[in-house]
Amino acid sequence: MITLSRRHLIGMGAGALAASAVVGALPASAGVKGYVQSTIARMSLPEKVGQLMVQEVYGVDPTVDDSRNLSKYGTAKGVDVVRDLHLGGVIYFAWTNTYDNGPDGVAAASNALQEASLETRPKGRPDRPVGTKVAVPLLIATDQEQGIVTRFGPPATQFPGSMALGAGRSTKDARTAAAITGKELRAVGINVDFAPDADVNVNPDNPVIGVRSFSSRPDLVADMVAAQVVGYQIDGKVCASAKHFPGHGDTATDSHYGLPEITHTPEEWKALDAPPFEAAIRAGVDMIMTAHLLVPALDPSGDPASVSRPILTGVLRDQLGFDGVIVTDALDMAGVRQKYGDAEVAVRAMEAGVDLLLMSPAPLAARDAVLEAVRTGRLTEAQLDEKVARVLTMKYRRGIVERPLCEPALVDRIVGIPQHLEAADEVTDRTVTLVSNDGTLPVDVTDRRVLVCGWGATTTTAVADALARLGATTTRQTSNAPTAAQITAAVTAARSSDLVVVLTNNVATSASQVNLVKALTGSGTPVVTVAVRNPYDVAYYEANAELCTYSYSPVIAGAVARVITGRVNPQGRLPVDVPKPGGGVYLSFGDGLSY
């Protein structure tokens, strides 16, 4: 694990920190316009192209060789990937192993990568490309939507996600969640959060958005999106990115694996999909992320929105007036790779109006294709300069230029502190939705035998532990797809219990989960179901009481226990309609019970 001690940081005055100081000093005197113009004037063409790329780099420690970097970039160290490609940004995932050493490890990795980006080097170095490197700090990004899309796990503060916040109906809570998330990201050097999700989930069968959306109502989504943009950018000091333009909420295809098509008319798009993006723009969102999907009403060419000039320039820039940074969704997704090759996609995205290329699966080919497009006149260097200017302006305005490095000594004073955890509990308590109750809840579990079973070993354990802390004697039986024998065993355990709490997740595709609930409700013991992801689950079964939490984030376990025991009076309301499996509406937007 790399560490940067105070002594080490002080000792780097002639290296990266000196570059940081210069970068930080320039804007104070020159202002954003002067900084951007002077920086672009000193950049080579490869540096400009690199500034428009955001890529994953592998390994806990970017100063150590990782074979995955070597195979993808031709160099093994993450810091050398940044140097050699002149990257404008990097992105962190669990599968890149960036989070493996916890918050301190993330902070150390972020600073090492920033140091590499801020290096200057003389001309003619045989081991580096010829030319003076212009010191520009990195965008360091992640997808911390919270809920089911969470990259930075505990001890970082966890929240239950967008649809839960929609159920809570509080823009104040939405802003609080974004503010705390942003502050903790920035504390470890992450300065971009690809959030909030601005999609309006009008399709319950949507496999890729679902509870990542705040609601099926555009006005509620718009209010929450605007609140989170302010929370991330003003309170948390990280760049926000509303996604996925022009709207991914009405599709049954996952763009990671195919090319979805949105069949909305222009009028439907304007009424359903546009309002959250318009609200984000009014709130001053730094970035908008494109979607890999077809929208024939906005562009009949058959090109996905990510490479569509009519959509990105014609609609997003010209009609909606967005003048910030446009970033693609990940370019390794199937939805954007079906029609054009990876190199061609990069050029077409630039032609369409994109500023940042995210996660090209062939980064060297993509870079070379953009360079060739400029050399042949397909793209002009002036167009490239406009894109670089938008990126640099964002970095300056969000304070990344002035303060590119995080302070490792402050990580423990910000990430996962008691005040943040308490706020997360309070926000989550206000999102839990009770959709049916025959009087079973609330219940005093003191010295009661409670069986917790169903989906998710980690989540059932967390709920059982939370109930035990409130006085219950708990047992746990777990299976995501219970067999007949496991269902029989669960019923046997239920008959010797005073209460059953059964967790479900996406039962529309899991008949065995429904069978478990039905068998348990026949045991003679009161049953409380908890839909820990899709609220649509509740249409498939009946129980004595039914709760929706909209995610299985660690923070929901305590909230479930507090609601069950009456320590919290549930106040969440459905942010979507819940359809009947055979058609029609089972529960309506706004439904929800309190004690």
Secondary structure by P-SEA (a helix, b strand, c coil): cccccaaaaaaccccaaaaaaaaaaaaacccaaaaaaaaaaaccaaaaaaaabbbbbbccccccccaaaaaccccccaaaaaaaacccbbbbccccccccccaaaaaaaaaaaaaaaaccccccccccccccccbbbbbbbbbccccccccccccccccccaaaaaaaccaaaaaaaaaaaaaaaaaacccccccccccccccccccccccccccccaaaaaaaaaaaaaaacccccbbbbbcccccccccccccccbbbbbcccaaaaaacccaaaaaaaaacccbbbbbcccccccccccccccccccccccccccccccccbbbbcccccccccccccaaaaaaaaaaaccccccccccaaaaaaaaaaaaaaccccaaaaaaaaaaaaaaaaaacccccccccccccccccccaaaaaaaaaaaaacccccccccccccccccbbbbbbcccaaaaaaaaaaaaaaccbbbbbbbccccaaaaaaaaaaaaaccbbbbbbccccccaaaaaaaaaaaacccbbbbbccccccccccccccbbbbcccccccaaaaaaaaaaccccccccccbbbbcccccccccccccccc
